[in-house]
Amino acid sequence: MSGSGSGSSLLGISKMARCFRDEVIVIVALTGAGQIKEAAMMRCAFGILCFFLSTMLLGAAQDETAQDVAGPFLSRETLTGEWFGTRPALSDRGVEFFASYTAEVWGNTAGGLRTGSVYTGLLDFGSEFDLEKIMGWHGAKASTTWLWLSGQDASQELVGNFLTISNIAGFNTLRCVELWLQQDLLDEKLSIRAGQITADSEFLVSDYGSLFINAEFGWSALVGSNIPNGAAAFPVGAPGARIAFTPVESFTFLSAVYQGNVFAQNVNRHGFRWRLDAQNGFTWMNEAQLYWGKGDSCKFLPGFVKAGAWFQSGQYADALADSTSSGNSGFYLLLDQMLLREMADTAPDSDEGLGFFGRTGFAPPDRNVVDFFFDMGFTYKGLIPGRDQDSFGLAYGFAALSPEARNDIGAAGGDGAVSEMVLEATYQCVLTPWCILQPDAQLIVNPGGDNSAPNAFVIGARLAITF
């Protein structure tokens, strides 16, 4: 790389670091007089975070100038490179640091509550520790993940729907979402995890569905709308424990218990509102996973099926205000399947091609807002020649309101409430290994489950950078 190119990149990244630092200072200054104590905590955290990221950005530019082992700037796995060899050295010793920033802009062109646009942002960062490398503790590892949410929620501000348009939207704060210790046993066939954990990172997960931005295709409304305050799922974790048992490569059973009510996001601001007792209740998640098509010699295209059930205890278990029952439950089924593989003869393990996912589930209608859901979608990786890492997707989601929920909407003036639906089209463009651009369009049908509410058409774009 020439000296002029290195100097230009150094100047650009230095400006980026300063802009980020200035933006953080402005946001902290706007925290509000009514939250002085919390603002002090946030200023401290933001200051540390700003210094950390600015240092990484400037270090990345110096890495580029010095032509370090990270190689060409655009070919790096992360924006900040290998930190003069520090990053791989730490990894060899069992320490990994990660950070990424996701920025979105959404515009509602018609229908919903109003037309207009909003910005949504998420910084997630944390660390992972291999305790066997660090201190000789065989099979043990630890991890922590933190989130800084900013901006606005397009569903709340523009549309008024509950199949949330963005899966990174939430109450603006700095929050610890995961802080756990894991022990692997029996040659990693048995895994036990305990601490602050999340359910949506392991349960009800579709690999193909993860391409889409609408939250329905991740933590479905069947659980998000029925378990108090959305359960232990983004952006709020909860204390709990999880067991994973994999007796053979093709089968895994998961079981986990979490704090039943994680409290509202504006109450559990930083992730440490813990309350483990029978009155607050517990959420018990269970899932059986069956895989096929693994390995180059397998004749079947890869796929899996998952069947799961959740159970809820405690007086806060009921999603409907007029319900008096003390328990809750739900059941679901999920299928992921590759339908077509490109270059099957020359690259039998390639993930390029056409994939399908489908999920469905139900919950008792007498105590839940959503008593049935169904979603499905198709994705194609490498659809455009020369863009092998890009992915295109089309998906449909449907959530049926229970009879009690329909009555509540009708009593509030709604007309013929039955369900809410979403259609999403998205294209994920991998610009570099550390930068992804994803334009997205969503049609929201019956926002809020109210047939009288005008359908909304929302367009947006996501930019994700891995540091």
C-alpha positions as CSV (number, residue, x, y, z in Angstrom):
1,M,0.0,0.0,0.0
2,S,1.4,3.4,-1.0
3,G,2.2,6.1,1.6
4,S,-0.4,8.4,0.3
5,G,-3.1,5.7,0.6
6,S,-2.0,4.9,4.1
7,G,-2.1,8.6,5.1
8,S,-5.6,9.0,3.6
9,S,-6.9,6.0,5.5
10,L,-5.3,7.2,8.7
11,L,-6.9,10.6,8.4
12,G,-10.3,9.1,7.5
13,I,-10.3,6.7,10.4
14,S,-9.0,9.3,12.8
15,K,-11.9,11.5,11.8
16,M,-14.3,8.6,12.3
17,A,-12.9,8.0,15.8
18,R,-13.3,11.7,16.7
19,C,-16.9,11.8,15.3
20,F,-17.8,8.8,17.3
21,R,-16.4,10.3,20.5
22,D,-18.2,13.6,19.9
23,E,-21.5,11.8,19.2
24,V,-21.2,9.9,22.5
25,I,-20.5,13.1,24.4
26,V,-23.6,14.7,23.0
27,I,-25.8,11.7,23.8
28,V,-24.6,11.6,27.3
29,A,-25.2,15.4,27.7
30,L,-28.8,14.8,26.7
31,T,-29.4,12.1,29.3
32,G,-31.8,14.4,31.3
33,A,-31.9,16.2,34.6
34,G,-34.4,13.7,36.0
35,Q,-31.9,10.9,35.8
36,I,-28.8,12.4,37.4
37,K,-27.6,9.4,39.3
38,E,-28.1,7.1,36.3
39,A,-26.6,9.6,34.0
40,A,-23.4,9.6,36.1
41,M,-23.1,5.8,35.7
42,M,-23.8,6.1,32.0
43,R,-21.2,8.8,31.5
44,C,-18.6,6.6,33.1
45,A,-19.5,3.6,31.0
46,F,-19.8,5.6,27.8
47,G,-16.4,7.3,28.4
48,I,-14.7,4.0,28.8
49,L,-16.4,2.6,25.8
50,C,-15.6,5.7,23.7
51,F,-11.9,5.5,24.6
52,F,-11.8,1.8,23.9
53,L,-13.3,2.1,20.4
54,S,-11.4,5.3,19.5
55,T,-8.2,3.6,20.4
56,M,-9.1,0.5,18.3
57,L,-9.9,2.7,15.3
58,L,-6.7,4.7,15.5
59,G,-4.8,1.5,16.1
60,A,-6.4,0.0,13.0
61,A,-5.1,2.9,10.9
62,Q,-1.6,2.4,12.3
63,D,-1.8,-1.3,11.5
64,E,-2.6,-0.4,7.9
65,T,0.3,2.0,7.7
66,A,2.7,-0.5,9.1
67,Q,1.3,-3.3,6.8
68,D,0.8,-5.6,9.8
69,V,-0.2,-9.3,9.6
70,A,-3.9,-8.3,9.2
71,G,-3.2,-7.9,5.5
72,P,-5.1,-5.5,3.1
73,F,-7.6,-3.3,4.9
74,L,-10.7,-4.4,3.0
75,S,-9.8,-8.1,3.4
76,R,-9.6,-8.1,7.2
77,E,-12.1,-10.0,9.2
78,T,-12.6,-7.0,11.5
79,L,-12.3,-3.3,10.9
80,T,-9.6,-2.8,13.6
81,G,-7.3,-5.7,12.4
82,E,-5.1,-7.7,14.7
83,W,-3.9,-4.8,16.9
84,F,-0.2,-5.3,16.1
85,G,-0.5,-9.0,16.7
86,T,-2.1,-8.5,20.2
87,R,-5.5,-10.0,19.1
88,P,-4.2,-13.4,18.0
89,A,-1.8,-13.5,20.9
90,L,-4.7,-13.0,23.3
91,S,-6.8,-15.6,21.5
92,D,-4.0,-18.1,21.9
93,R,-4.2,-17.4,25.6
94,G,-7.9,-17.9,25.7
95,V,-9.2,-14.3,25.6
96,E,-11.4,-12.9,22.8
97,F,-12.8,-9.4,22.6
98,F,-15.7,-8.5,20.2
99,A,-17.6,-5.4,19.3
100,S,-19.9,-4.4,16.4
101,Y,-22.2,-1.5,15.6
102,T,-25.5,-1.8,13.7
103,A,-27.2,1.3,12.4
104,E,-30.6,1.4,10.7
105,V,-32.8,4.0,9.1
106,W,-36.5,3.3,8.6
107,G,-39.2,5.2,6.7
108,N,-42.9,4.5,6.8
109,T,-44.3,5.5,3.4
110,A,-48.0,4.9,4.0
111,G,-50.5,3.6,6.7
112,G,-49.7,2.8,10.3
113,L,-49.7,5.6,12.8
114,R,-48.0,8.2,10.6
115,T,-45.5,8.6,7.8
116,G,-42.0,9.6,8.7
117,S,-38.6,8.2,9.5
118,V,-36.5,7.1,12.5
119,Y,-33.0,6.0,13.3
120,T,-32.2,2.8,15.3
121,G,-28.7,1.9,16.6
122,L,-27.1,-0.9,18.5
123,L,-23.6,-1.3,19.8
124,D,-22.9,-4.7,21.2
125,F,-19.5,-5.7,22.7
126,G,-18.1,-8.1,25.2
127,S,-15.5,-10.8,25.8
128,E,-15.1,-14.6,25.8
129,F,-12.7,-16.5,28.0
130,D,-11.4,-20.1,27.5
131,L,-10.7,-21.0,31.1
132,E,-8.8,-24.1,30.1
133,K,-6.2,-22.0,28.3
134,I,-6.2,-19.3,31.0
135,M,-6.0,-21.4,34.2
136,G,-6.2,-25.0,33.2
137,W,-9.9,-25.5,34.0
138,H,-10.7,-28.2,31.6
139,G,-13.9,-27.7,29.6
140,A,-14.8,-24.3,31.2
141,K,-15.5,-21.0,29.5
142,A,-17.1,-17.7,30.4
143,S,-18.6,-14.9,28.4
144,T,-20.2,-11.5,28.8
145,T,-22.1,-9.4,26.3
146,W,-23.2,-5.7,26.7
147,L,-25.6,-3.7,24.6
148,W,-25.9,0.1,24.0
149,L,-29.3,0.8,22.4
150,S,-30.0,4.1,20.8
151,G,-32.5,5.7,18.5
152,Q,-36.2,4.9,18.1
153,D,-38.4,1.9,17.4
154,A,-40.1,2.2,14.0
155,S,-43.0,-0.1,15.3
156,Q,-43.8,2.2,18.2
157,E,-43.2,5.5,16.5
158,L,-44.5,5.0,13.0
159,V,-46.7,1.8,12.6
160,G,-48.2,0.6,15.9
161,N,-47.6,-3.1,15.3
162,F,-46.4,-5.9,17.5
163,L,-44.5,-7.9,15.0
164,T,-41.6,-5.6,15.6
165,I,-40.0,-4.1,12.4
166,S,-36.4,-4.1,13.8
167,N,-34.9,-6.8,15.9
168,I,-32.4,-4.4,17.4
169,A,-35.0,-1.9,18.7
170,G,-35.4,-1.3,22.4
171,F,-35.3,1.1,25.4
172,N,-32.2,3.4,25.0
173,T,-29.7,2.4,27.7
174,L,-26.5,0.5,28.4
175,R,-27.3,-3.0,29.5
176,C,-25.6,-6.3,30.4
177,V,-27.5,-9.0,28.5
178,E,-25.3,-12.0,29.2
179,L,-22.8,-12.9,31.9
180,W,-22.3,-16.6,32.2
181,L,-20.0,-19.6,33.1
182,Q,-20.2,-22.8,31.1
183,Q,-18.8,-26.3,31.9
184,D,-18.5,-28.9,29.1
185,L,-18.4,-32.6,30.2
186,L,-18.3,-36.0,28.6
187,D,-16.1,-35.0,25.7
188,E,-18.4,-31.9,25.1
189,K,-21.5,-34.1,24.8
190,L,-22.9,-32.4,27.9
191,S,-22.9,-28.6,28.5
192,I,-24.0,-26.7,31.6
193,R,-24.4,-22.9,31.5
194,A,-25.4,-20.7,34.4
195,G,-25.5,-17.0,35.1
196,Q,-27.2,-14.1,33.2
197,I,-28.3,-15.8,30.0
198,T,-30.8,-15.4,27.1
199,A,-33.3,-17.9,25.6
200,D,-33.5,-16.5,22.1
201,S,-29.8,-17.2,21.5
202,E,-30.4,-20.9,21.6
203,F,-34.2,-21.7,21.5
204,L,-36.5,-21.3,18.5
205,V,-33.6,-20.4,16.3
206,S,-33.8,-20.7,12.5
207,D,-30.5,-20.4,10.6
208,Y,-32.3,-19.2,7.4
209,G,-34.7,-17.0,9.4
210,S,-31.8,-15.1,11.0
211,L,-31.3,-13.3,7.7
212,F,-34.5,-11.2,8.2
213,I,-34.7,-8.0,10.2
214,N,-38.3,-8.2,11.5
215,A,-38.2,-9.6,15.1
216,E,-41.0,-12.1,14.3
217,F,-38.5,-14.3,12.4
218,G,-36.3,-14.5,15.5
219,W,-38.0,-14.5,18.9
220,S,-41.6,-15.1,17.7
221,A,-44.6,-13.2,19.1
222,L,-45.8,-16.6,20.5
223,V,-43.3,-16.2,23.2
224,G,-42.4,-12.5,23.0
225,S,-46.0,-11.4,23.4
226,N,-47.1,-14.0,26.0
227,I,-44.3,-14.3,28.5
228,P,-44.1,-11.3,30.8
229,N,-42.1,-8.5,29.2
230,G,-40.9,-10.7,26.4
231,A,-38.9,-13.3,28.6
232,A,-35.2,-13.6,28.7
233,A,-34.6,-12.4,25.2
234,F,-33.0,-9.4,23.4
235,P,-32.4,-6.9,24.8
236,V,-32.9,-8.2,28.3
237,G,-31.2,-11.3,29.8
238,A,-32.1,-13.0,33.1
239,P,-30.4,-15.2,35.7
240,G,-30.9,-18.9,34.9
241,A,-29.3,-22.2,33.9
242,R,-29.2,-24.2,30.7
243,I,-28.3,-27.9,30.0
244,A,-27.5,-29.1,26.5
245,F,-27.0,-32.8,25.8
246,T,-25.7,-34.1,22.5
247,P,-25.4,-37.9,22.7
248,V,-24.8,-38.1,18.9
249,E,-23.9,-35.5,16.3
250,S,-27.4,-35.5,14.8
251,F,-29.4,-34.9,18.0
252,T,-29.3,-32.3,20.8
253,F,-31.7,-31.7,23.7
254,L,-31.8,-28.3,25.4
255,S,-33.5,-27.5,28.7
256,A,-33.3,-24.2,30.6
257,V,-34.9,-22.3,33.4
258,Y,-34.9,-18.5,33.7
259,Q,-36.3,-15.7,35.9
260,G,-40.0,-15.6,34.9
261,N,-40.6,-11.9,34.8
262,V,-37.6,-9.9,33.5
263,F,-39.4,-6.6,34.2
264,A,-40.0,-3.9,31.6
265,Q,-37.0,-2.5,29.8
266,N,-37.4,0.9,31.3
267,V,-37.4,-0.7,34.8
268,N,-34.7,-3.2,34.3
269,R,-32.5,-0.6,32.7
270,H,-29.0,-2.2,33.0
271,G,-29.9,-5.9,33.2
272,F,-29.4,-6.5,36.9
273,R,-33.0,-6.4,38.2
274,W,-32.9,-9.9,39.5
275,R,-35.7,-11.5,41.5
276,L,-35.8,-15.3,41.8
277,D,-38.9,-16.4,43.8
278,A,-42.2,-18.3,43.3
279,Q,-44.2,-15.1,43.2
280,N,-42.2,-13.6,40.3
281,G,-42.3,-17.0,38.6
282,F,-40.0,-19.0,36.3
283,T,-39.8,-19.8,32.6
284,W,-38.9,-23.3,31.6
285,M,-37.8,-23.8,28.0
286,N,-37.3,-27.3,26.4
287,E,-36.2,-28.1,22.8
288,A,-35.3,-31.3,20.9
289,Q,-33.2,-30.8,17.8
290,L,-32.7,-33.4,15.0
291,Y,-30.1,-32.7,12.2
292,W,-29.3,-34.4,8.9
293,G,-27.0,-33.8,5.9
294,K,-23.9,-33.1,7.9
295,G,-20.6,-34.1,6.4
296,D,-19.3,-34.2,2.8
297,S,-20.3,-37.8,2.2
298,C,-23.9,-37.4,3.2
299,K,-26.4,-37.8,0.3
300,F,-29.0,-35.5,1.8
301,L,-28.9,-31.7,1.8
302,P,-28.4,-30.2,5.3
303,G,-31.4,-29.4,7.4
304,F,-32.9,-29.8,10.9
305,V,-36.2,-30.0,12.7
306,K,-36.8,-28.6,16.2
307,A,-39.7,-29.2,18.6
308,G,-40.0,-27.2,21.7
309,A,-42.2,-26.3,24.6
310,W,-42.2,-23.5,27.3
311,F,-43.9,-23.4,30.7
312,Q,-44.4,-20.4,32.9
313,S,-45.2,-20.1,36.6
314,G,-45.9,-17.1,38.9
315,Q,-48.7,-14.6,39.2
316,Y,-47.3,-12.5,36.3
317,A,-47.6,-15.4,33.8
318,D,-50.9,-14.1,32.2
319,A,-50.5,-11.7,29.3
320,L,-54.1,-10.6,29.5
321,A,-55.0,-8.2,32.2
322,D,-58.3,-9.8,33.0
323,S,-56.9,-13.3,33.3
324,T,-56.6,-15.0,36.7
325,S,-54.9,-18.3,35.9
326,S,-51.5,-18.9,37.5
327,G,-49.7,-20.8,34.8
328,N,-48.9,-20.7,31.1
329,S,-47.4,-22.7,28.3
330,G,-46.7,-22.9,24.6
331,F,-45.5,-25.3,22.0
332,Y,-43.7,-24.9,18.6
333,L,-42.2,-26.7,15.7
334,L,-39.4,-25.5,13.4
335,L,-37.9,-26.8,10.1
336,D,-34.8,-25.5,8.3
337,Q,-33.9,-27.2,4.9
338,M,-31.5,-26.5,2.1
339,L,-33.4,-27.0,-1.2
340,L,-30.6,-26.4,-3.7
341,R,-26.9,-26.3,-3.4
342,E,-24.7,-24.5,-6.0
343,M,-21.5,-26.2,-7.1
344,A,-22.7,-29.4,-5.4
345,D,-20.2,-31.5,-7.4
346,T,-17.1,-29.4,-6.8
347,A,-17.9,-28.0,-3.4
348,P,-20.1,-30.5,-1.5
349,D,-20.0,-28.4,1.7
350,S,-20.9,-25.1,0.1
351,D,-23.6,-23.1,1.8
352,E,-24.5,-21.2,-1.4
353,G,-28.0,-22.0,-2.8
354,L,-31.7,-21.9,-1.9
355,G,-32.9,-22.5,1.6
356,F,-36.3,-22.7,3.3
357,F,-37.5,-22.2,6.9
358,G,-40.9,-22.7,8.5
359,R,-42.1,-22.4,12.1
360,T,-45.5,-22.8,13.8
361,G,-46.8,-23.0,17.3
362,F,-49.7,-22.4,19.7
363,A,-50.6,-21.4,23.2
364,P,-53.7,-21.6,25.4
365,P,-56.2,-18.9,24.1
366,D,-57.7,-18.2,27.5
367,R,-54.6,-16.5,28.9
368,N,-52.4,-15.3,26.0
369,V,-52.4,-12.4,23.5
370,V,-51.2,-14.6,20.6
371,D,-52.6,-18.2,20.5
372,F,-51.1,-19.3,17.2
373,F,-48.3,-18.2,14.9
374,F,-46.8,-19.3,11.6
375,D,-43.9,-17.9,9.6
376,M,-41.9,-19.1,6.6
377,G,-39.4,-17.9,4.2
378,F,-36.9,-18.6,1.4
379,T,-33.3,-17.4,1.1
380,Y,-30.8,-17.6,-1.6
381,K,-27.1,-17.1,-1.0
382,G,-25.0,-16.3,-4.0
383,L,-27.9,-15.4,-6.3
384,I,-26.0,-12.8,-8.3
385,P,-22.9,-14.0,-10.1
386,G,-19.8,-12.7,-8.5
387,R,-21.6,-11.9,-5.2
388,D,-21.2,-15.3,-3.6
389,Q,-21.5,-14.1,0.0
390,D,-24.6,-12.0,-0.5
391,S,-28.1,-13.3,0.5
392,F,-31.6,-12.5,-0.7
393,G,-34.7,-13.4,1.2
394,L,-38.5,-13.3,1.2
395,A,-40.5,-14.1,4.3
396,Y,-44.0,-14.1,5.7
397,G,-45.1,-14.0,9.3
398,F,-48.6,-14.4,10.8
399,A,-49.7,-14.1,14.4
400,A,-53.3,-14.8,15.4
401,L,-54.9,-12.9,18.3
402,S,-56.7,-15.0,21.0
403,P,-60.4,-14.4,21.5
404,E,-59.8,-12.4,24.7
405,A,-57.2,-10.2,23.0
406,R,-59.7,-9.5,20.2
407,N,-62.4,-8.5,22.7
408,D,-59.9,-6.1,24.4
409,I,-59.1,-4.4,21.0
410,G,-62.8,-4.3,20.2
411,A,-63.6,-2.7,23.5
412,A,-61.0,0.0,22.8
413,G,-62.7,0.9,19.5
414,G,-60.9,-1.6,17.1
415,D,-62.8,-3.1,14.2
416,G,-62.8,-6.9,13.7
417,A,-59.3,-7.6,15.2
418,V,-58.1,-11.1,14.2
419,S,-54.4,-11.1,13.4
420,E,-51.3,-9.3,12.3
421,M,-49.1,-10.2,9.3
422,V,-45.8,-9.1,7.9
423,L,-44.2,-9.6,4.4
424,E,-40.5,-8.9,4.2
425,A,-38.0,-8.7,1.4
426,T,-34.3,-8.2,2.1
427,Y,-30.9,-8.3,0.5
428,Q,-27.8,-8.6,2.6
429,C,-24.8,-7.2,0.7
430,V,-21.3,-8.2,2.2
431,L,-19.2,-5.2,1.3
432,T,-16.2,-6.5,3.2
433,P,-15.8,-9.2,5.9
434,W,-16.4,-6.5,8.5
435,C,-19.0,-4.4,6.8
436,I,-22.5,-5.4,5.7
437,L,-25.2,-3.3,4.0
438,Q,-28.8,-4.6,4.1
439,P,-31.7,-2.8,2.4
440,D,-35.1,-4.0,3.5
441,A,-38.8,-3.6,2.8
442,Q,-41.7,-4.7,5.0
443,L,-45.5,-4.7,4.5
444,I,-47.4,-4.7,7.8
445,V,-51.0,-6.0,7.5
446,N,-53.5,-5.1,10.2
447,P,-51.0,-3.2,12.5
448,G,-51.7,-4.1,16.1
449,G,-54.1,-6.8,14.9
450,D,-56.8,-4.3,14.1
451,N,-58.5,-4.6,10.8
452,S,-59.4,-0.9,10.8
453,A,-55.8,0.2,11.0
454,P,-54.3,1.1,7.6
455,N,-51.7,-1.3,6.3
456,A,-48.1,0.1,6.5
457,F,-45.3,-0.1,3.9
458,V,-41.9,0.4,5.5
459,I,-38.6,0.6,3.8
460,G,-35.2,0.8,5.5
461,A,-31.5,-0.1,5.4
462,R,-29.1,-1.6,7.9
463,L,-25.3,-1.1,8.1
464,A,-23.4,-3.4,10.4
465,I,-19.7,-3.0,11.2
466,T,-17.6,-5.5,13.1
467,F,-14.7,-4.0,15.0
